[in-house]
């Protein structure tokens, strides 16, 4: 049955896109403050999203950023319990940042807006043909066939370029996590880079 | 060889694009489920890929909305950010709240859901119900599109809590009450405190309904109130624990009630049998058990047991 289930999925995807993904860089920064290797961070983030995909009711989650962080932290605690060097100060700062948005405060709204701005920048940075296809597909809402006709290329090219564009954008979102960490490191007085 | 997160991501991106192209067809869903298997990283990566794709769309919407924002940009930036209305307008323009003007909840047949709201209130939502919640600065509004909900309202004198059921309005400050939307009005049952109810367009005619009282508020503003209804209210709200409580209601009424909770419907084949009064407590999720009980106590007979319906008829007297 198409209807009910896929409607729910669409709602979930939209909620994750709008309310959770903007916090992903902060959660990544929190994980790298625990000195986890990059591969482990990627795994944990994917597992975190897996937990989200099992949510039945999500709209009452008041603070999706803190919720996502808590989810990932639980996965880390349960499944990845190993001795780690933990830097409490860095962690509490980042937690405060993830938890700072109880309501859509001006800062938070500006943050969301900034996030969409970043995504726009990532789209703008795509290779030319890839960018045009992503924009026609996702922003103008053209079908794959229409785009193929407009550009005079086979549909498989449109599909491949869309996949490529999406991957590049996801890479870009991941890289933001590293920048947020670097930011934190830089702002902490008297401390150098990660050892 | 184990796959890295990035390998998984690449495959997930492919599936997200295919969902966009082909729609969520059962065949594609099955293929995706097979790919995921029991790998939680894959399941997560797929949601993340779909969300990233959605984010690209949201970024596009925000861009289209940008000129609007610029035209209202005469207001100082601080003023725009400080004003709740401005914020809301900006966020709507950005598509952040693009799904609905408030939070929307929908229960399937048989599903009863208890939802804590952001203001500390709790909504218990009965089977097959659709409602939207808007928590604003000076008002809290639950819009009941269909079905029934029992609301435990957190006290907040500055933000009255109103349920809108069609044209019927029920307002509370800090109290617990249920509203069930009917074709021609709404049932209001109060379990705690006091509510005030009226019909849109007839605001002058208001009725206060207190704990232990119930009222039917018709769309035409006719209001019938019943006091000392506490035991009946308890019975009517038995759904909160997955039961229905019958005290002499007709079989027809009981079946209509049970059918609210199940896709598998009970059908009463003859009108005389449908008038039989019933007593007792039944589980809302067990139509089979209900039918068997009816068979036992009324001397009726189950003549059909299908996946979609159970038919009860009088035993034929030859």
Interface residues (C-beta under 8 A of the other chain):
Chain A: X2 X4 X5 X6 X9 X11 X12 X13 X14 X15 X16 X17 X18 X20 X21 X39 X42 X43 X45 X46 X47 X48 X49 X50 X51 X52 X53 X57 X59 X60 X62 X104 X106 X109 X110 X112 X113 X116 X117 X119 X120 X123 X134 X135 X137 X138 X139 X143 X144 X159 X162 X163 X165 X166 X167 X169 X170 X173
Chain B: X4 X5 X6 X8 X9 X10 X13 X14 X16 X17 X18 X20 X21 X23 X24 X25 X40 X41 X42 X43 X44 X45 X46 X47 X48 X49 X50 X51 X52 X53 X54 X55 X56 X57 X58 X59 X60 X61 X62 X63 X81 X82 X87 X90 X91 X94 X95 X96 X98 X99 X103 X104 X105 X108 X113 X115 X116 X117 X118
